[in-house]
Amino acid sequence: MKISSKNKYSGKSSKEFKKNSSSNFFSKNTNSSRRNNSSLSNSSRNRSTNNLNESDKNKTDFSTFKRRNPTNRSNIKVSNKNSDFYQEPSNKRNFDDWIWGKHSVFEALINQRAINRIWCTSEIFSSEKFYILLKDLKLKGVLIEEVSWNRISQLTLGASHQGVALQLACSNTISLEKLIDFSKKNSRNPIILALDGITDPHNVGAIIRSAEAFDCKGIIIPQRRSAGLTGTVAKVAAGALEHLHVTRVVNLNRSLEELKKNGFLIVGLSGDGQLSISNFCENTPLVVVIGAEDKGISLLTQKKCDFLLNIPLKGKTSSLNASVAAAISLFHLTSK
């Protein structure tokens, strides 16, 4: 008796039935897994989208917070200069040549350090410890300013200054009398430069460099309305400051009168001068006065001059830089 291999329900063999049923089972599972994966991917996309939206929302809220709270910007570091919240770093004062505090300043004074400028309160200036030292320095041409306590705090950016601060100079100065004696002993027709109102330290440094190169015997700088012997001046002078005598004077016009009494001829450089420097032929000790670029020599100082010389210009440029004018004039005056 033969047993039929076909299934009585489907008319198919048992092997075919198992094969079809297993293939249908796996295909159903595959489709369901695809649907599950697609649903998972959709949900993950939704979650990631929600996360991005939350991130954008947080960024918006944070930027809104920064705009509404400008006082908190200093705690936020933003490197992008185009940002609304970028702030340029503040320029801090260079204190390498500054000294403050009673004891530190007093030691600098008694050791005769080269000093450019001193700020002190009236109590410090009139005190028994400082009065004589400060008075002697003032006579030597050091600029001493009596200011308020708050002003010194502002200059030193809130340091513990005890009412006094000073700025060191890059070179020692000598008195006008010593400059006159030195110049006459070392040259038959010495030349001395006098600066009137030149406040740019780069110009002062360049003038000092030219003056030493053309063998000037010294340079006169007023206490006020002029750049002092700061680090910038020394750097631009490129070492010339070590070989040139400098005199700081309280009053430039009185100093010019003193130089006249000692046989010096006073000449000033001016664009309105009636005599060309190329036609100036005086062989005598000279003081060459150089004024600021914007204002030139002051009217009162012009009256003290024996001659006002001009540098003839051939181009369309109507004036020269103060340091360039000084170099050209010294070349003409020393080449004769």
Summary of the structure (lengths in Angstrom):
residues: 336
radius of gyration: 41.7
end to end distance: 148.0
largest distance: 157.1
contacts: 951
relative contact order: 0.09
helix: 47%
strand: 16%
